[in-house]
Amino acid sequence: VYAQDKKTTDTTNYFVICKSTLTYPLTAQDNNIFGTVVVLFDIDSICRFVNIRIEKGIGYGCDEEAMKALRKCKPIFKGTTRICTPVFNLRQPFTFNKPDDE
């Protein structure tokens, strides 16, 4: 369940866009590391993603890349109203796959 802006739709679709910004770190590629990083975060009353932290990491730069991708996410608004009900301990998985050319 994702936070919902009181005047618009939920932010779920935007997470799909954010996940596409992931870069598979070279260190992870070189060490054949792949899997899913789970990022925990909260949404505050003005719809910012705050308290971003790793719940399950895989290391080799992937954890940092997942947090970076989440920081780029922004809720989508219609108009100028930015009021959200605060939500805590949301989880967002980011999956790092082996490149297709292997």
Secondary structure, DSSP 4 states (H G I P E B T S, - for coil): ---BBTTS-BSHHHHHHHHTT----HHHHHTT--EEEEEEEEE-TT--EEEEEEEE---TTHHHHHHHHHHH-----SSS---B--EEEEEEEEEE---TT-
